[in-house]
Amino acid sequence: TLALHHANESLALRRTLVSYDPTNAEWKSGLAVAYNVLGRLQFEIGDLERALDSFLKDLDLAQTLVEDDPQNAFWKEGLAGTYASLGRVYEAQGELDMAIEMNMAGLFIVKSLLSKDQSNFYWQEHFLQLQTQLTAGLRLQGKHEEGARNLIGALSFAMANDTEIRKNKPWSESVIEACDELSEFGDLFNGYEYDEYTNASDFCRNWISS
């Protein structure tokens, strides 16, 4: 496709830049992003093997950036995003243990960022995205209650900031994905009272219907 063609052209350019100066962190970051963009396009067309290869190359660069500058929040965000991408591929391949491992690695990073700033909308959205993916993996492994309760907790920021996040497209998409995943657990809480689930379900119904 045209998008894949442009992604490969961008990747080639970024690789050339890094070859000129392998120590340039900005150029390495650009190359990591180029691999991630290519991987997402490959994932969208179902080319899981190539997508996995692209994301693993992204991971190698993202880990190096964090190792070289461990206080850089931007590099950490990138690494967490790479783990999220890998989690999606492994889940699509049926490699649930690996998917869960990747999502948990990403969550660990995002939680460390949020420990410094709970109000950061980008990090909170990333946290919800990763938790949704982790919950799906746990559900597929039969760990229903653990997955559902963690997801409900992750939705709490969205529930508390409903009006603001409705204006943000990435947030809206993440909330819809989380609500879709939460709907898989309806039978789990039937028969006994669980206020947090009821509140989250009501929030999801209102969100999707509005």
N, C-alpha and C positions, 0 to 999 in steps of 0.2 A: 504494500500500500504506500501511498504518498507519505503518510505520517512516519512509517517505518524507514522510508528512504531518507527523510529529513533527519530522523533520529540517528541513523547510522552516519550521516554526514557530520552532524554535530559531534558525535562520538569520535570520529576520525580527527576532527579539528582539535578537540580537547586532548586527545592522546598525543598529538603532535606538540601541543603547548607543554604538556608535562614532560615530554622527552627533552625539551630544551632546558627545563629547570625542574627536576624531580623534587626539589625542596620547597617549591612554591605552594603554600597551603591553599591559596585561593584557586589555583589551577587544578590542584588535586581534588578539591571540593567540587569544582565544575565537572571534572571527569566522573566523579562518583555520581553526581546528579544525572549526567548523560547516560551512564549505565542504568540508573534507576528508571529513567524515562523510557529507555529502550525495553527494559524488562517489563514495565507495565504494559506497553504496547504488545509485546510478545505474549504476555499473560492474557490480554483481552482477546487475542485470536486463538487461544488455546495451545500455544506452543510452549508448554510448561518446561520442557528441558532447556530450551534456549533462555526462557525467562529466569529459570533457576541459575543458570550460568551467569547471566547479566547481574543478577542480584548478589551473587557470591563475590563477583568482582567489585561491585559497589561496596559490599561489606568489608572487603580487605582494605579498601581505601578509607572508608569511614572509620574503621578501627584504628588505622594508622594516625588519622587526624586527631582522634581523641587521645591516643597514647602520647602524641607529641605535644598536645596542649589540653590537658585534662580539665582545666577550668573554663574552657570555651563552651558556653551553653549552646551556641549555634551548631558546633560539631556534634555535640551530644544529641541534639534534636535530629540531626541527619542520621546518626547511628540508630536511634530509636525507630525512625521511619524505615530504615533498611530492614531491621528486624521484623517490622510489621509486614513489609513486602514479602519477605521470606516465609513468614507465617502463613500468608495467603496461598503461596505456591505449594508449600508442604501439605496444607490441608486439602488443596485441590488434587494432589497426588495421593491422598489417603495416608500420608505419613503423619499421623496425629501426634505422636510423641514429639517429633521434630517441630511440628507446628506450635505445639504448646510451649516447647522450650524457647523458640524464637519470640513468641508473644510475651512470655514471662521475662525474657531478657530486655525486650523493649519497655515493658512496664516498669522494670527495676530502674531504668534510666529516667523515665518520665516521672516516676515517684520521687526520685532524688532531685529533679528540677523543681517539682511542685513543693517540695519541702522548703524551698527558698521563696516561692511566690505562688500561693494557692490561687491567686486571682488571675493568673495568666491564661487567657482564653485559648491560645494556641496549644499550650501544654495540656489543658483540660480536655480539649477536643481530641488530642492525640491519645490521652489516657482512655477516653471512652472508646475510641476506635480499637485500640489494642485489647481493652477488656472485652469488647464485643467479640473479637476474633478468638480470644482465649476461651470465652464462655461457649462458643460454638464447638471448639475442640473438646472441652470438658463434657459437653452434652453428648457429643458423638461417642465419647468413651463411657457414657452412662453415669457420669458424675453430675447429675442434674441439679441437685440442691446447691452444691458448691458454686456451680456456674451461675445459676440464677441469682443467688444472693450477692455475688460479686458484681454482677451486671447492674442490679438495682442500686447498689452503692455508687457505681460509676455514673449512673444517671442523675444522681442527686444534684450535681452542679448545674446540669441543664435545667432541671426542675426549678432551681432557685434563680435562674437567670433566663427564664423563658423568653421574655420580650426582646432582650438584646440578641440572643443567639438566633432568633428567627430571621434576623437581617443578614446572617452570615451563611453563605451557601455551603461551605465545607461542614460547618456545624450542623446545618439542617440535614445534610446527607448522612452524617454520622449518627444523628438522633434517629433517623428513619431506620437505618441498619440495626441500631441497638433495639429499637422497638419491635422490629421484625423478629429479632432473635428472642426477645422477651416473650413474644407471643407463642413461642415453642414450648413454654413452660406453664401454660394455663392449667393443665391437669394436675401439676405438682402441688399447687396450693389450694385446690378444691377440697372442701371438707373441714378446713380450719382457718381461723382468722390470722391474717398476716398483713398488717396495716401497710407496711412498706411496699409490698407487692401491689396491693390495691391502689395505693397512691401513684405508683409508677405506671400501672396499667391505665389508670384514668388520665394521667399526663399523656401517655402515648396515644390514646384514643382521641383526645382533644387536639393533639399536635397533628395527627394524620388527617383528621376531619376538617381542620381549619385551613 
